[in-house]
Amino acid sequence: MQRDQIALPFEWPVADRDEDFLVGDANRNAFIHLTRWSHWPVMATLLTGPRKSGRSLLGRIFARHTRGRVFDRVEDHDEESLFHAWNDAQATRRPLLMIGDRPPPAWEIALPDLRSRLAATPQVEIVEPDDALLAELLVKLLADRGIAAPDGLADFLVPRIERSYVALQNVVDTLDRDILAHRKRMTLAAARNALVGAGLIRRASRRA
């Protein structure tokens, strides 16, 4: 069997279960706010956060439990449609969740009526993960791909990788490709070599 084969990319199933969303300090306020939607001052909320932070997953879970409407990548939606959706949410008492990268005025809103409504809309934010959430996500994302994280992997990697959801996704993708290419079980040494080779971590010191 030839080694170093080209690892073909696969589309992994989209996480959609309640337990797929891991709650930590980075997202707890947003999570709690969405569970208390019936107490919102208006039947709408703007959720912002970095890419790969689970904001879309949280939106799908929210829609399933509330039967509310969700506008993902809200900045790209037609302003008239958003305006009417906001008004409809108030009339029907079915909550509206808008998900975006950043709140206004970071994205320009031309329609004055929509601008005034968004100014009155609660905003919650998911921030970049802390070490504890990063470690949990690392193990879970690998498990979602059928990869058992070896003992000590999270303790080794978390201090060495960028503390961001995008960086974590790059780490998981790299480890997944390495396993596919070499058809081997993951070990701490193999994971370290793959990530050093990809430039995602620096070569470990002797004591590491």
C-alpha positions as CSV (number, residue, x, y, z in Angstrom):
1,M,0.0,0.0,0.0
2,Q,1.4,3.4,-1.0
3,R,1.8,5.9,1.7
4,D,1.4,9.7,1.4
5,Q,-1.7,9.3,-0.8
6,I,-3.7,12.3,-1.6
7,A,-6.4,12.7,1.1
8,L,-9.7,13.6,-0.6
9,P,-11.9,16.2,1.2
10,F,-15.2,14.9,2.6
11,E,-18.3,16.9,3.5
12,W,-18.9,16.0,7.1
13,P,-22.5,16.0,8.3
14,V,-23.6,19.3,9.7
15,A,-23.9,19.2,13.5
16,D,-27.5,19.8,14.4
17,R,-28.2,18.2,17.8
18,D,-28.6,20.2,21.1
19,E,-25.6,18.4,22.5
20,D,-23.4,19.4,19.6
21,F,-23.3,23.0,21.0
22,L,-20.8,23.1,23.8
23,V,-21.5,25.9,26.3
24,G,-18.5,27.7,27.9
25,D,-17.6,31.2,29.1
26,A,-17.3,32.4,25.5
27,N,-20.9,31.7,24.6
28,R,-22.8,31.2,27.8
29,N,-24.4,34.7,27.8
30,A,-25.6,34.3,24.3
31,F,-26.9,30.8,25.0
32,I,-28.8,31.9,28.1
33,H,-30.3,34.9,26.3
34,L,-31.7,32.7,23.6
35,T,-33.3,30.3,26.1
36,R,-35.1,33.2,27.6
37,W,-36.6,34.5,24.4
38,S,-40.1,34.9,25.8
39,H,-38.7,37.6,28.1
40,W,-37.1,39.7,25.3
41,P,-38.2,43.3,25.2
42,V,-38.9,42.9,21.5
43,M,-39.3,39.5,19.6
44,A,-35.9,39.8,17.9
45,T,-32.2,39.5,18.7
46,L,-29.0,40.0,16.9
47,L,-26.4,37.3,17.5
48,T,-22.8,38.0,16.5
49,G,-19.6,36.1,16.7
50,P,-16.6,34.9,14.8
51,R,-16.8,32.3,12.0
52,K,-16.8,28.6,13.2
53,S,-18.0,29.7,16.6
54,G,-21.2,27.6,16.5
55,R,-23.5,30.5,15.9
56,S,-25.3,28.9,13.0
57,L,-25.7,25.7,15.0
58,L,-27.1,27.7,17.9
59,G,-29.5,29.3,15.4
60,R,-30.7,26.0,14.1
61,I,-31.3,24.7,17.7
62,F,-33.1,28.0,18.5
63,A,-35.4,27.7,15.5
64,R,-36.2,24.1,16.3
65,H,-37.2,24.8,19.9
66,T,-39.0,28.1,19.3
67,R,-40.4,27.8,15.8
68,G,-38.9,31.2,15.2
69,R,-37.2,32.6,12.1
70,V,-33.5,32.7,11.7
71,F,-31.6,35.0,9.2
72,D,-28.0,33.7,9.0
73,R,-25.4,36.0,7.5
74,V,-27.8,38.8,8.1
75,E,-25.6,41.4,6.5
76,D,-26.2,39.7,3.1
77,H,-30.0,39.7,3.3
78,D,-32.3,42.1,1.6
79,E,-33.2,45.0,3.9
80,E,-36.9,45.1,3.0
81,S,-37.1,41.4,3.9
82,L,-35.5,41.9,7.2
83,F,-37.7,44.9,7.9
84,H,-40.9,42.9,7.3
85,A,-39.5,39.9,9.2
86,W,-38.9,42.1,12.2
87,N,-42.4,43.5,12.1
88,D,-43.9,40.1,11.6
89,A,-42.1,38.8,14.7
90,Q,-43.7,41.4,16.8
91,A,-47.1,40.8,15.4
92,T,-47.0,37.0,15.7
93,R,-44.8,36.7,18.8
94,R,-42.6,34.3,16.9
95,P,-39.0,35.3,17.7
96,L,-36.6,36.4,15.0
97,L,-32.9,35.6,15.4
98,M,-30.4,37.5,13.1
99,I,-26.9,36.1,13.0
100,G,-24.0,38.1,11.7
101,D,-20.3,38.8,12.0
102,R,-20.6,42.2,13.7
103,P,-23.5,44.5,14.8
104,P,-24.3,47.7,13.1
105,P,-22.9,50.2,12.4
106,A,-20.1,47.8,11.4
107,W,-22.3,47.0,8.4
108,E,-24.2,49.8,6.8
109,I,-28.0,49.8,6.8
110,A,-29.5,52.1,4.1
111,L,-33.2,51.6,5.1
112,P,-34.0,54.1,8.0
113,D,-36.9,52.1,9.4
114,L,-34.8,48.9,9.6
115,R,-31.9,50.9,11.2
116,S,-34.2,52.2,13.9
117,R,-35.6,48.7,14.6
118,L,-32.2,47.2,14.9
119,A,-31.2,49.9,17.3
120,A,-34.0,48.7,19.6
121,T,-33.0,45.1,19.2
122,P,-31.0,43.2,21.9
123,Q,-27.6,42.1,20.8
124,V,-25.6,39.2,22.2
125,E,-22.1,38.1,21.2
126,I,-20.1,34.9,21.1
127,V,-16.4,35.6,21.7
128,E,-13.2,33.6,20.9
129,P,-12.9,30.5,23.1
130,D,-11.0,30.2,26.3
131,D,-8.6,27.3,26.9
132,A,-11.3,25.1,28.5
133,L,-13.7,25.4,25.6
134,L,-11.0,25.1,23.1
135,A,-9.9,21.8,24.6
136,E,-13.5,20.5,24.7
137,L,-14.1,21.5,21.1
138,L,-10.8,19.9,19.9
139,V,-11.8,16.5,21.3
140,K,-15.4,16.8,20.1
141,L,-14.6,17.9,16.5
142,L,-12.1,15.0,16.2
143,A,-14.7,12.6,17.6
144,D,-17.3,13.9,15.1
145,R,-14.9,12.6,12.4
146,G,-14.4,9.2,14.1
147,I,-10.9,10.2,15.5
148,A,-10.1,9.3,19.1
149,A,-7.9,12.0,20.5
150,P,-4.9,10.4,22.3
151,D,-4.4,11.2,26.0
152,G,-2.7,14.5,26.5
153,L,-3.5,15.9,23.0
154,A,-5.6,18.8,24.3
155,D,-3.1,19.6,27.1
156,F,-0.3,19.7,24.5
157,L,-2.1,21.6,21.7
158,V,-4.2,24.2,23.5
159,P,-1.2,26.4,24.7
160,R,0.4,26.1,21.3
161,I,-2.4,27.0,18.8
162,E,-4.1,30.3,18.1
163,R,-7.1,30.8,20.4
164,S,-9.7,31.0,17.7
165,Y,-12.4,28.8,16.2
166,V,-11.0,29.2,12.7
167,A,-7.5,28.1,13.9
168,L,-9.1,25.1,15.7
169,Q,-10.9,24.1,12.6
170,N,-7.6,24.2,10.6
171,V,-6.0,22.0,13.2
172,V,-8.8,19.4,13.0
173,D,-8.7,19.5,9.2
174,T,-4.9,19.0,9.2
175,L,-5.1,16.1,11.6
176,D,-7.9,14.5,9.6
177,R,-6.0,14.8,6.3
178,D,-2.9,13.3,7.9
179,I,-4.8,10.3,9.2
180,L,-6.4,9.7,5.8
181,A,-3.1,10.1,3.9
182,H,-1.2,7.7,6.1
183,R,-4.0,5.4,7.3
184,K,-2.8,5.3,10.8
185,R,-4.2,5.9,14.3
186,M,-3.5,9.2,15.8
187,T,-0.7,9.5,18.4
188,L,0.5,12.6,20.1
189,A,3.8,12.4,18.2
190,A,2.0,12.1,14.9
191,A,-0.3,15.0,15.6
192,R,2.7,17.1,16.6
193,N,4.6,16.3,13.4
194,A,1.5,16.9,11.2
195,L,0.8,20.3,12.8
196,V,4.5,21.4,12.8
197,G,4.7,20.4,9.1
198,A,1.6,22.5,8.3
199,G,3.0,25.5,10.2
200,L,0.2,25.5,12.7
201,I,2.4,25.1,15.7
202,R,6.1,25.6,16.3
203,R,8.4,22.6,16.8
204,A,8.1,21.6,20.5
205,S,10.9,22.1,22.9
206,R,12.6,19.1,24.5
207,R,10.6,19.4,27.7
208,A,7.3,19.4,25.7
